[in-house]
Every structure is written in C-alpha cells, then in structure tokens.
Amino acid sequence: MTTGDEADISRYQRYLAADPTNTLLLVTLGDMHHRAGRLEQALDCYQRCRAIDPDHAVASSRAAAVMITQHRFAEAEAALAPLAAATGDAALWHNLGLARYFQKRWPEAIEAFEHAREMGVDEVDNLRYLAHALHHTGDTARALTVADAWLQRAPDVATRGYVALLEMDHGDMAKAVERAEQVLAEAPDNTDAGIVVGMWSVEQQEVERARDEFTRISAAEPDNPRAWLGLALVHTYLQQHAAALAAYAKACELMPRNVGIVVAMAWEQYAAGDVRGAEARFRAAIEADRTFGEAHGGLAVMLVMQDRRDEARREIELARRLDVQGFGWVYAQSVLLALNDRRAEGEKLLARALDHSLRPGGPTLMSEIRTFLAQQARRAPPDDSPTRRLPR
C-alpha cells in the first residue's frame, strides 16, 4: 500500500467518524480497504452498511466479492443468488458463477456465467471460467467454442497453452501438439502445453522427453494431477514399479473419487508382482463404483491368477455386462479357457501373462494395461489453474 493510499483511508475514516451512518462513505471506505488487501476491514464496512440498509445491493455484492477472495464461497453464493435474481445485474451473475465454480458445482456455474454473457458481461475472465467449467463437465466441444472467443481476446501463451490442453481432451491430438510445441518454444515452463507434449511423447514412446516434462510440472505444481499420472505412466513403461506406485498414490490423493486412477494403480501393483495387493485395490474401486466394468475385469484377472475360478467367473460375467469392450474380463476368460482345456499351456500362460498375447498378432495384457493407463491420464480432470488467480 502506498503512502497516498494510507492517507486516503485515514481521511475517509475521519469523514466516517463524523457521519457513521453514511452508507456511501461506508461503501467507499470498504472499496479502499479491499483494494489495499485489508479484507476484514473491507467486509466490516460493507456489513455495517447492510446493517443500516439491509437492501443495499452494492454493499451486499461487494461483501460477497470479499468473501470470494477469502474463499468463503458458500457464503458468497448465499449473498449473491437473491441479488442476481432480483436485479438482473450482469456483474452479479458473473460473481455468482465464481462462487459456484470454486465449489466445483460446474453446471450451476455455467448457468451463471452464461447469464452474465447474455446480460452484457464482455470480460476475458468470464470466458476463461466458462471454458474451464465446460471442460470439467466433459463438454469439450462447447468449451472450445468459448475458448476460441477467449483466445481472440487474450492470445497470450497461457491462454494458448490451455487451448492446446482442451484440444487434446477433445481428441484433436495433432492440432493440440502443434499448438503446444509453439507455446513451449515461447514459454518452456508452460504447464498445460507441457502436459500435452508429455502425453504425446508417452504415446510415441519418447519416454525421456515425457519424463522431463512431467518431472518439471510436478515440481512446479505439486498438486497437478496430470503431472503425477504422466510420471506414473513413464515409470510404468520403464518398469520402475516402486516409482510408478508412488506417483499413482499421489494422483489418487489428489483425485480420491477418480475410480479409473484407482484401477490403473491396481494394474501397476499387478505388474509389480503384488497380486493380492492388486486384488484389494480392484475391490476398493468396485466399492467406490460398482458400475465400472474394468474394476470387475481386473479383479477377475487377479482371481484367475490365484486359481479362484468360481469367483473369477462371477466377476467376468459382471464385467462383461457392464462393459463388453473391456479388456480385463476378456483376458480372464481366455486364461480360464486355457486352464480348463489345456492345463499345461494355461499354466505357462499364467506365468508370463503380462507379455503373452492370447492370439497371434493380438495385444499382450501389458499393452492393454498401458493403453488403459494412458487413457486414464488423458481423461484426468483439467487442473483448476484459475484458482491461482482469484479476483479481488
């Protein structure tokens, strides 16, 4: 805070002392405190104004803005929702969107941001948060449309890096990689572009570059889930099981409700030779989401590996009904058939199940697992990068 700001605040405090019920003075002083980063003092001014005039919309909206800055998002929403509905003020709808966004209530946040746009908000921030919210719902097509408008307004490297990430998640990997490489040429530390190039490098088996990108990103942003997933995938390819499991554990910590990552970690435990540990993790995934076919398929494989055939058959049938395209149940079923009809061959197959193809020219179980791991890394939720730049 500058000496001039201090002097202005002191002067307005004297004015307010002489006229303590002047709502205009209270709001003005609250704004000055807010700009100076004195959040509690700002909120006190707005609350005093609301105590004098409960219907003072400006004080209520400014108080909510402070609460957003303080990460008190539910309280901010409670203050903003009736105001936005009653006044139709575009800025209030935008702030309501922010309050919902940071509670991870994506559809409601989208509704508020779109209301703000319809009512005339023409800000880069509104486009940015709207694109992120749409991305979180998986609606990458609409997110790209919004991101294109955002990109036209703010063609900086940060925006272009995020658009590359969005293009990757939409399935346009070639376009995403081209844009990401351009971004990294200008800004080698860009996180989003690094994730895109890292994933592409894994798919192209350029493991060293992938490891460099994901190591850099995880060091710069320890809470970035995609970086840890990427590292897990790199370590899996290199058969560095302990490091892979540690990276998966961090990813699971960051995304505790992502069942796909739990299943990916279970497969890595199996690759490390821990069949019982993998079985327990597959069961944990099923407990979290009984409709995820690959969890049942993976469990079926673990049961076959322990020669628990009746249990395996039940899981195979469940997995098949839930996901006819799943690879786990297909593999488990094939091994069961081999065991039943050609026991000696089946036992050899069990011994080298990871790298043995069940049919000439077909994929090995390890290649199927690697494909699944890559899919999980690609499908991870986008990083909440806007939370690092909360509006004041």
PECORQUI-V30610 format. One record per pair of residues at least 6 apart in sequence whose C-alpha atoms are under 7 Angstrom apart, sorted by sequence separation. I is the first residue (numbers start at 0). J is the second residue. D is the distance in Angstrom with one decimal. If there is no record, write none. Layout:
# PECORQUI-V30610
i=I j=J d=D
i=I j=J d=D
This chain:
# PECORQUI-V30610
i=32 j=38 d=6.7
i=49 j=55 d=6.0
i=66 j=72 d=6.5
i=133 j=139 d=6.7
i=166 j=172 d=6.7
i=183 j=189 d=6.4
i=200 j=206 d=6.3
i=217 j=223 d=6.5
i=234 j=240 d=6.7
i=285 j=291 d=7.0
i=302 j=308 d=6.8
i=356 j=362 d=5.6
i=337 j=344 d=6.8
i=338 j=345 d=4.5
i=348 j=355 d=7.0
i=356 j=363 d=4.3
i=32 j=40 d=6.2
i=33 j=41 d=5.3
i=67 j=75 d=6.1
i=83 j=91 d=5.3
i=99 j=107 d=6.6
i=100 j=108 d=5.2
i=133 j=141 d=6.9
i=134 j=142 d=5.7
i=150 j=158 d=6.3
i=166 j=174 d=7.0
i=167 j=175 d=5.3
i=200 j=208 d=6.4
i=201 j=209 d=5.8
i=234 j=242 d=6.2
i=235 j=243 d=5.7
i=268 j=276 d=6.6
i=269 j=277 d=5.5
i=302 j=310 d=6.8
i=303 j=311 d=5.9
i=337 j=345 d=4.6
i=338 j=346 d=6.7
i=355 j=363 d=5.2
i=356 j=364 d=7.0
i=15 j=24 d=6.3
i=32 j=41 d=4.9
i=49 j=58 d=6.3
i=66 j=75 d=5.5
i=83 j=92 d=5.6
i=99 j=108 d=5.1
i=133 j=142 d=5.2
i=150 j=159 d=6.9
i=166 j=175 d=5.2
i=183 j=192 d=6.5
i=200 j=209 d=5.2
i=217 j=226 d=5.4
i=234 j=243 d=4.9
i=251 j=260 d=6.5
i=268 j=277 d=5.3
i=285 j=294 d=5.9
i=302 j=311 d=5.2
i=319 j=328 d=6.4
i=354 j=363 d=5.3
i=355 j=364 d=6.9
i=48 j=58 d=6.5
i=49 j=59 d=6.9
i=182 j=192 d=6.5
i=216 j=226 d=6.0
i=217 j=227 d=6.5
i=251 j=261 d=6.6
i=284 j=294 d=6.1
i=285 j=295 d=6.9
i=318 j=328 d=6.0
i=353 j=363 d=6.5
i=354 j=364 d=6.3
i=29 j=40 d=7.0
i=30 j=41 d=6.5
i=97 j=108 d=6.9
i=164 j=175 d=6.6
i=197 j=208 d=6.9
i=198 j=209 d=6.8
i=266 j=277 d=6.6
i=334 j=345 d=6.4
i=353 j=364 d=5.1
i=354 j=365 d=5.8
i=29 j=41 d=4.1
i=63 j=75 d=4.4
i=79 j=91 d=6.6
i=96 j=108 d=4.4
i=130 j=142 d=4.6
i=163 j=175 d=4.4
i=197 j=209 d=4.3
i=231 j=243 d=4.4
i=265 j=277 d=4.5
i=299 j=311 d=4.6
i=352 j=364 d=6.7
i=353 j=365 d=4.8
i=29 j=42 d=6.8
i=45 j=58 d=5.0
i=96 j=109 d=6.9
i=112 j=125 d=6.4
i=179 j=192 d=4.4
i=213 j=226 d=5.0
i=231 j=244 d=6.9
i=281 j=294 d=5.4
i=315 j=328 d=4.9
i=45 j=59 d=7.0
i=29 j=44 d=5.0
i=63 j=78 d=6.1
i=80 j=95 d=6.5
i=96 j=111 d=4.8
i=130 j=145 d=5.7
i=163 j=178 d=5.8
i=197 j=212 d=5.6
i=231 j=246 d=5.0
i=265 j=280 d=5.4
i=299 j=314 d=5.3
i=28 j=44 d=6.9
i=29 j=45 d=6.1
i=45 j=61 d=7.0
i=63 j=79 d=6.6
i=79 j=95 d=5.8
i=95 j=111 d=6.3
i=96 j=112 d=5.3
i=130 j=146 d=5.8
i=146 j=162 d=6.6
i=163 j=179 d=5.6
i=179 j=195 d=6.6
i=197 j=213 d=6.5
i=213 j=229 d=6.0
i=214 j=230 d=7.0
i=230 j=246 d=6.3
i=231 j=247 d=5.7
i=265 j=281 d=6.0
i=281 j=297 d=6.5
i=282 j=298 d=7.0
i=298 j=314 d=7.0
i=299 j=315 d=5.7
i=11 j=28 d=6.4
i=45 j=62 d=5.7
i=112 j=129 d=6.1
i=179 j=196 d=6.6
i=213 j=230 d=5.8
i=247 j=264 d=5.8
i=281 j=298 d=5.6
i=315 j=332 d=6.8
i=26 j=44 d=6.5
i=93 j=111 d=6.3
i=228 j=246 d=6.7
i=296 j=314 d=6.6
i=25 j=44 d=5.3
i=26 j=45 d=6.0
i=59 j=78 d=6.6
i=60 j=79 d=6.4
i=76 j=95 d=5.8
i=92 j=111 d=5.3
i=93 j=112 d=5.3
i=126 j=145 d=6.2
i=160 j=179 d=6.0
i=176 j=195 d=6.3
i=193 j=212 d=5.7
i=194 j=213 d=7.0
i=227 j=246 d=5.4
i=228 j=247 d=6.4
i=261 j=280 d=6.9
i=262 j=281 d=6.0
i=295 j=314 d=5.5
i=296 j=315 d=6.0
i=8 j=28 d=6.8
i=25 j=45 d=6.6
i=42 j=62 d=5.6
i=92 j=112 d=6.5
i=109 j=129 d=5.9
i=126 j=146 d=6.9
i=175 j=195 d=7.0
i=176 j=196 d=6.1
i=210 j=230 d=6.4
i=227 j=247 d=6.8
i=244 j=264 d=6.6
i=278 j=298 d=5.7
i=295 j=315 d=7.0
i=76 j=98 d=5.5
i=92 j=114 d=6.4
i=93 j=115 d=5.3
i=127 j=149 d=6.4
i=143 j=165 d=6.9
i=160 j=182 d=6.1
i=227 j=249 d=6.7
i=228 j=250 d=6.1
i=262 j=284 d=6.4
i=295 j=317 d=6.7
i=296 j=318 d=5.2
i=8 j=31 d=6.7
i=25 j=48 d=6.1
i=42 j=65 d=6.5
i=75 j=98 d=6.2
i=76 j=99 d=6.9
i=92 j=115 d=5.2
i=109 j=132 d=6.2
i=126 j=149 d=5.5
i=159 j=182 d=6.9
i=210 j=233 d=6.2
i=227 j=250 d=5.6
i=244 j=267 d=6.8
i=261 j=284 d=6.1
i=278 j=301 d=5.7
i=295 j=318 d=5.1
i=109 j=133 d=6.9
i=73 j=98 d=6.8
i=90 j=115 d=6.6
i=293 j=318 d=6.6
i=22 j=48 d=5.3
i=56 j=82 d=6.9
i=72 j=98 d=4.8
i=89 j=115 d=4.5
i=123 j=149 d=6.0
i=139 j=165 d=6.8
i=156 j=182 d=5.8
i=190 j=216 d=6.1
i=224 j=250 d=5.4
i=258 j=284 d=5.6
i=292 j=318 d=4.5
i=38 j=65 d=6.4
i=105 j=132 d=5.3
i=164 j=191 d=5.8
i=206 j=233 d=6.3
i=274 j=301 d=6.1
i=300 j=327 d=6.4
i=164 j=192 d=6.6
i=167 j=195 d=6.8
i=303 j=331 d=6.4
i=72 j=101 d=6.8
i=89 j=118 d=5.3
i=123 j=152 d=6.6
i=140 j=169 d=6.9
i=160 j=189 d=6.8
i=163 j=192 d=6.4
i=224 j=253 d=6.1
i=258 j=287 d=7.0
i=292 j=321 d=5.0
i=299 j=328 d=6.3
i=72 j=102 d=6.7
i=89 j=119 d=6.4
i=90 j=120 d=6.8
i=105 j=135 d=6.9
i=139 j=169 d=5.5
i=161 j=191 d=5.5
i=258 j=288 d=7.0
i=291 j=321 d=7.0
i=292 j=322 d=5.2
i=297 j=327 d=5.0
i=20 j=51 d=7.0
i=60 j=91 d=6.9
i=67 j=98 d=6.4
i=89 j=120 d=5.9
i=105 j=136 d=6.7
i=160 j=191 d=5.2
i=164 j=195 d=5.9
i=198 j=229 d=6.9
i=222 j=253 d=6.8
i=240 j=271 d=5.7
i=290 j=321 d=6.5
i=296 j=327 d=4.1
i=300 j=331 d=4.8
i=26 j=58 d=6.2
i=93 j=125 d=6.7
i=160 j=192 d=4.8
i=194 j=226 d=6.8
i=201 j=233 d=7.0
i=262 j=294 d=6.0
i=293 j=325 d=6.0
i=296 j=328 d=4.2
i=299 j=331 d=5.9
i=303 j=335 d=7.0
i=292 j=325 d=6.8
i=293 j=327 d=6.2
i=0 j=35 d=5.9
i=326 j=367 d=6.9
i=304 j=349 d=6.6
i=266 j=368 d=6.9
i=263 j=372 d=5.6
i=260 j=375 d=6.4
i=259 j=375 d=6.2
i=232 j=372 d=6.6
i=232 j=373 d=6.9
i=229 j=376 d=6.4
i=228 j=376 d=5.5
i=225 j=376 d=6.2
i=225 j=379 d=6.3
i=223 j=382 d=6.2
i=168 j=377 d=6.8
i=135 j=380 d=6.4
i=135 j=381 d=6.6
i=68 j=389 d=6.3
i=68 j=390 d=6.5
i=68 j=391 d=5.8
